[in-house]
Amino acid sequence: MATAVPTSTIGTNEVAAQLISLGISVTRPQVLVDSSTAFLVESAIERHEGKLSNTGALCIETGKYTGRSPEDRFIVDTPDVHDDIAWGKVNKPMSVENYEKIKEAATEYLSGLDQIFVERCVAGAMRIYSRKFLVVCERASQALFAHQLLVRPAEERLDAYGFADFTLLAVPGLKLDPEVYGTHSEACVLINFQDHVIIVAGTGYSGEIKKSVFSTMNYLMPVQEGVLPMHSSCNVDPRDHTTAVFFGLSGTGKTTLSADPRRSLVGDDEHGWSDQGVFNFEGGCYAKAIRISPETEPEIYDAIRFGAVAENVVLNPESRIADYYDDTLTENTRVAYPIEHISNAQIAGFGGVPNVVIFLTADAFGVLPPISRLTTEGAMYQFVSGFTSKVAGTERGITEPQPTFSTLFGEPFMPLNPLRYADMFGERMQAAGTRVYLINTGWTGGPYGTGERISLTYTRLMVTAALNGTLERPHGGKKQVFRHDDTFNLDVPTSIPGVPEKLLNPRSTWSDPAAYDKQAKKLAAMFVNNQRGRFPDMAPEVVAAGPQAPEE
């Protein structure tokens, strides 16, 4: 088996054996294992997969698929997981028969290529909970993505790497016939927990690789390890080592708000909360790049350099300067980079038990307060509700913000019953005495299309006040005061240093208060209907902490 500029030749025989066991030839294709960043970048350019920007980032276009495709995601319905999976619109079953046909098609496709790129990766920075993923790629650019996004084993750990726990086959060039394979379209994202195989076919959007690994960990960690998986970012105060966790769907600000120059970044998207503290599932970050600038997001902007993979970012053909304001290809432009590209990153990927949790929501109705303090029961209610708006481009077909209730602020990636994760969260939050806040990064002064997006500058000031305890103590010579929002049953601070007081009361930002009241009641009713329809057995004290049915 050929290797090219590998980090190590240790264990490549085991890689070959694992590929052969899946039915992948190691004789016709040149199998390139653990290639260096430089080699993968050069290979991608030689293969016409992308171009270099003026900062050295590899810029690629993902084609038809520029975001996740939820309708194309399946879990193989095998006896060992049948009773655990929360089957439905999110977790759709695939028969074993169709899985075998797709797997055969994928392995035959890979066997017929001239080259395949294999990366030995790990999910989970805390070794006792980690899992090994062998990522087998048709494209050098996707191998680079996996190399930068997952944890890269040190050479001494490759000696003990052995066989991977899961194998992921990334074959964007394989188009599937739904009539033959039982898929929804030509693309398919498929997880088989019994066979320990993941297949990402027909789509060049690398986020599907990342999220399928995350979904796999979100099943394994609670079932096998008693660890709470979280769709969250995490950072640590380097002075007192206090840890903060930020929950939120893509586009709500997890990556942006956790990249704080005053704090050390643990990770931007996927973590586990164990008895020992929080640990990153990944070794890199995957940030939205649309309208990024050195003024608004300097840490992320500076991270887009050699070794980074930029997806669907438009380049000037001559200067190779990226235009981050150009959404010609998609609103969901993305950049993947190793976490060490963030100067103040916590490279080891560990944090303590969180003392602060922040739920991030992008309210397209423009009625939720920009920041609220939650009780324990209120935090449980908001965690299970997971209200936000899907931001344009993050999923196929989303062209403007769409209000949604995404349980746990990450329902598309959670295979188990949502209440199982919620119970784990409640137990950990209460045991640690964690403070929880709900921050709206969405709209104010009116709904989407009329109002305006809440300023990132003000949101940062609110986050800082939550993290450093300003919200819980007097400031400016005055005692901190909270007002109660009766519509949403939330406690809202009346002042925060540097933030206009008018902004803290969203009703006052609307030109027509009566229109605000109508819109607020509409959203409150949506909360109530979501709870009654999906979680009728929710504890009464938790129900009482959420919005109540508005009077007729």
N, C-alpha and C positions, 0 to 999 in steps of 0.2 A: 504494500500500500504506500503510495507516494505521500510525502509530507512536504510542505513549503513554508519556510520561515516559521516553524512552530515555536510556541513557548517552551515546549518540551517534547521529546520523543517517547517519554515515559507512558506506558499504557496504551499505545496506539494499537497493539494487537487486540486488546479488549474492545476498542472501538470497532475494529474490523469484525470481530466476532458478533458484536451486538448488531451491526448493520446486516451481516449475513443472516442472523436469526430472524430479522424482519423481512428478508427476501430482497435486500438491496445488494447489487453486485459491487464488488470492490476491485474488479479487474478492468472493466471497460472505462468507467469514469475515473478520472484522477481524483482521489479523495484527499482533500487538503484539511489537515486537522490543526486546530488551535493556531491558525495563522496570525501573524502580527497585525497590528492596526495599519501600519504602512503598506504591508502586502495586500490586505483586503481593500484598502483605498485604491491602490494601483490596479488591482484586478477589476474592481468595479468600473474604473475609467476605461481600461482596455476593453472591457466587455460592453461598453457604451451604456452602462447602467446609470451614470450620473456625471456631474462636472464639479470641479472645485470652485468654491467661492473665493473672494479675495482674502478671506480670513483663514482659508484652508479647510473649511467644512465641505463634506461631500453632499452635494445637492442632487436629489433624485425626485422623479415624478412617479407616483404610485398608480397612474392610469385611472381606470374607471372607478376604482374604489379609493376614495380619499378620506374615509372615516370607517368606523366599525359598522358591521352589517348584522344587526341583532337577529334578523329573520333567518340568517344562514348559520346560526350557532346551535349545536346539538350536543347532547350527552348520550352515549350509548347505554341503552337500558339493559343492564346485566343484573343477575340475581343479587350480587353482593351489594349493589347500591340502590336497587329499586325502591326499598322502603325508606331510604334516607333522603333522596332527592325531592325537592319541592317542584314537582312537575307542573308545567303550565306554559304561559306565553314566553316566559324568560328561559326556563330550562325545558327545552323541547326534546322528546325522546327520539333516538335513532335505533333502528333494529340492528341486531348483531349481524344479520345477513347483509344489510346494506353497508354496514361498517366494513365488513370483510371485502366487499367489492371495491369500496373507496380506497382501502388500505392497499389492495393489490394494484389498483390503478396508480396510486402514488409511488409505490416502490418500483413498479415497472418504469414509470416516468423518470424517476431518479436514476435508475440503472442504465437508461438510454442516453444520459447526458455525457458530455465530454469531461466535465468537472463537477464535483459537489464540494460544498464547504461545510465542515463539521466543527462545532464549538462545544467543548465540555464546560458546562456552566453549572452554577448553583443558585437556588432560590433560598434565601434565608441567611442573614449575616450571623445569626447565633447558631453555632455549629450543631448543637444538640437537637435543634429543631429543623435543620436545613434538609433540602432534597436536591438530588443531582438530576439535571436535565441535559440530555444530549440533543443539541439542536442541529438538524441536518437541513441545509439550505441549498436551493437551486441557485440563488444569487449571492454574490460576494457582499453586496450592500446589506442584505438581510442578515448575513453572518456577522457583519460588523455591528449591526444594530443589536443582535443578541450578545455579542462580545461586550458592548458598552453598557447595555441595560441590565443584564443579570450580574450576579457576583462572579468574579473571575477567580478561580482557585489559584492559590500560590503554587509554585512548582513543586514544593515539598508535599502539598496536598494531592497533586496529581498522582503521586506515587501510590496513594491509597484510594484513588478515585474509583477504579474498578468499573463495574457495570453501572450505568445510570439508572436512577429510579424511574424516570420517564424519558421517552424519546419523542421529540417534536419534529415533524416533517413539514417544512415550509416549501410549498410547490406552487407559486403564483401562476406559473405557465400552464398548469393542469386545469382545464375547463371541464366541468362535470355536466353530464346530461341529466336533468332532474328525473326524466322518465326512466332512466336506467338505474340511477343511484339513490333515488328517494330523497334528493336534496330539494331545497327551495329554489335554488338558481344554479348557475355555473360555479358559484363559490360555496365553500363549506368550511366551517370551523368546528372541529369534532374532537371530543374528549372521551376516551375509553379508560375508565379507572381500573377495570379488571385486566386489560391488556397492557396498561401503562403506556399508552400511545396517544399523542395529540397530532391531529392533521389540520394544517391550514392550507387550503387549496383554492386556487382561482382568484385570489386577491393579493395585490402587492402592498397593501397597507400594513406596515409593520406593527402597528398597534395591536393587531389581532394576535401576534406572537406573544406580546407582553401580557395581554389580558387573558389569554388562554392559560398561561402559566399561573397568573394570579388566581383564576377560577379554580385551577387544580389545587393550589395551596389553600384556598378558602374552603375546600372540602377536607383536605388532609389534616389541617391544623386543629380544628375542633374535634374531629372524630378520633384522631390518633394521638394528639399531643395535649389537648385541653388548652390550646392557645386561641385567643380571639383574633381573627384576621380583620384588618381594617382597611377600607379604601380611604386612605388618609396620608397627609404629609406629616412630618415630625421635625421639630428642632429643639435645641437645648441651650439654655443660658450658660455660657462658659464660666460665669462667676460662681453661681451657686448650684449649677447642674440640674436646675429644675427643667422639666420636660413638658412640652406642649404638643398636642396632636390636633390636626386640622382635618375634619371630614368634609367631603364635598364631591359632587360630580365634576366631570371635565368642564372647564370654562368658568367655574365659580371662584377660582383663585388659590387653589391648594399650593400649586408650584410657586406662584408669584409671591404669596404672602409668607410662605415658609422660608423663602430665600431672603433672609434678613441679615444684613451685614453685622448686626450686633449679637446675633445668635449663631450657633453651629448647626448646620443642616444635617439631619440624620438621613432623611430621604424625602422624596416629593410625592409619593403616591400609594405605596403598598407596604403595610407593616403588620407585625404581630404583637399582641400585648400578652406577655407571659408573666409568670410570677416574679421573674427577675427584672422585668421592665419591658420597654418597647425595642423591637429590632426590625431593621429594614429587610424586606424580601429581596430587594434589588441592589445593584451596584452602580446604578446610573439614574438619570432623570429624563423625562419625556415631556417637554414643555410646549404649550401653544406659542407660536411665534408671530401670530398676526398682530400688527401694530406695536411690536416690541421696539423699545428704544433705549439708549444708554441712560436717559434721564429717568424713565419710569421703572425699568427692570435691569439695572446695571449688572447684577451678578449673572443673570441668565444671558444677557446680551454678550458679555465677555466670554461666556462658556461656549459660544458658537465658533469654534476654531478647529484646528486639525484634529481629526478623530471623531468629531461630531457628525451626525447624519441629519441633514435637513430635508424634510419631506414637503414637496409641492411649494417650496419657497421660490419665488421668481427672481432670476438673476438678470442683471444687465449683461447682454451677450459679449460686450467688449471689456468693460471694467470688471465684470464678475462681482459687482457689489449687489448684495441682496436688497430687494425692496420689500420690507416686511409689511408694508401697507397695501401691497398688491394681492388681492384675493381672487385673481383671475382663475386660478386652478381650484381653489377652495378657501373658505373662511377658516378651515381647520388646518392651517399650516402648522407643522410640528418640527421640533428639533430634539434629537436624542444625543446625550453626551454622558460620559462617565462622571460620577459624582465628584471626582477629584478636580474637575474643571471649575467647581465652586470653591473659591479660595478658603472659605471658612467651614468647609464640610467636615462632618464627623466621619472620617473615612472608615472607621471600624464598623459603623452602622448600628450603634447601640445608643439607647437613651434610658433614663430611669423610668419609674412608674409615673405616669402623667399627673401633674398637679393642675393642669388646665386642659380642657377640651373645647375646641371651637367648631361649631357646625356652620358651614358656609352654604348659603342658599342664594340663588340669583332669582329674585322675585320679579317676574315680568309684569305682574299686576301693579307694581309700584306702591304697595300699601304696607308691607311689613316694615317695622322699625329697622334702622341700620344696625342696631346692636341691642340685644336683650340679655338679661341674666336669667338663667333657668334654675328651678328647683330640681331636686333629684327626680321627682315624678315628671316634671316638665321636660327634663332631659330625656327620660325614657320615651315620653310621648313623641318628641321631635325626632328621636333616633329611629323609632319605628315608622313614623310618617315619612321622613326623608323628603320633605317638599323642596322643590327647586324648579328651575326651568332648564330644559335641554338647550344648550347653546348651539347656534348655527354651525353646521359642518361636522360636529363630533360624531353624528350618525348619518347614514345615508338618508337623504330626503328631508333632513332638518335644515330649513333655510332661514328661519327666524325663531326666536325663543319660544319654546312650548312648555307650559306648566305641566309638571308631572310629580307624582309621588313615587320616589325611588327609595324603597325601604333600606335603611342602614346607609343612606347616601352612596349606594353602590349595588343596588339590587341586580343589575345585569350580570354581576360576577359572583353571586352568592348562590351556590347549589342547594344549600340546606334550607329548612324552614326558617324564615326571618326571625321568628320569636326565639329560636335557639341561640342565634347570635345576640339578640337583644337582651336575653337573660344573662348571658355572659358579660355583656357590657355593664348592665346594672350592678351585678355583683362586684365587678372590679372598681367601678366608679364609687360605690358606697364604701368599699373597704379602704380605698385610698383617700377619700374625702376630696375628690376631684371637683374643681369649679368648672361649670359648663356655661358657655355663652352661645347664642345664636346670632350670627352676623349676616346681614343681607348685603351682598355685593351687586345686587340687581339695580332696579330702577327707582327713581323718586320723582315727585312732581307730576306724576301721571304714569300710565302703563307704557309698555314698549311701543314705540312709534309716536308717543306724545311727550312722555317724560324723558329724563336723561339718566344715563348710567351713573351710579354713585361714584364720586371721585376716588381713585385709588389712593391718593394722598390722604384723604380723610379716613378711608378704610384702614390704612396702615396705622394711623393715630389711634383708632379704636382698638385695633388688635394689640398695640403696645400697651394701652391702658388696661386691657384685660389680662395681659401676661404679667405686667409688673405690679399688679394689685391696686393701681390707681382707682379703679372702679369700686374698690371695697374700702377706701379710706378717704378722709377729707383732703381736698386740694384747693389751692387758691384761697386759703383761709376760710373755706366753707365746708360744711358737712356734706358728704355725698348724698344726693336725694334721688330716689327712683319713683317714677310714676307708674301706675298700673294701667296697662292697655287692656280694657275690658273685652274688646272684640277678640283679641288673640290670646288673652290670659297670660300676658308677659309683663315682666318688670323691666322698665326702660330707664336708663340714666338720663337725668335732665341736663347734665353738663359733662363734657370731656375736654381737657385742655387741647386747644387748637382746632376743635370741631365746632362749626356754627350750631348754636342751640336749636335753630329752626330745623336743621337737617334731622335732628334726633326725634322730632315729632313729624312723621311723614304727612299727616293730615294738613299741617301748616304749609307744606311745600306745594300743595295742589291749589290751583286758582279757583276751583269749585269744590268746597268742602263736602257738599252734598254728594257730588260724584265720587269723592273718596269714600264716604260712608257706604255708598252702594257697592263699590268695588271691594271694600274690605269685608262686608257681609257676605259677598259672593265667595271670596276665598275662604272665609271661616266656615261656610257651609260645605265647601269642598273638603276641608280637613275632617269635618264631622262625618260626612258621607264616606270618605275613605276609611276612617276608623270603623264605622259601623259595618261597612260592606266587607272589609278584608280582615279585620281583627275584632270580631264581636266578643271574644273572650278576654280582651285586654282588662287588666285589673282595674276596678272602679276608681281607685285613687289616682291611677295614671290617666284614665279618661278625664277625670275631673281637672287635671292639670293642663289640658289642652283647650282649644277654642270650644265654646259651647254653641249649640244650635241657636242661631239668631231668632229673635221673635219675629213672627209673621208680620 
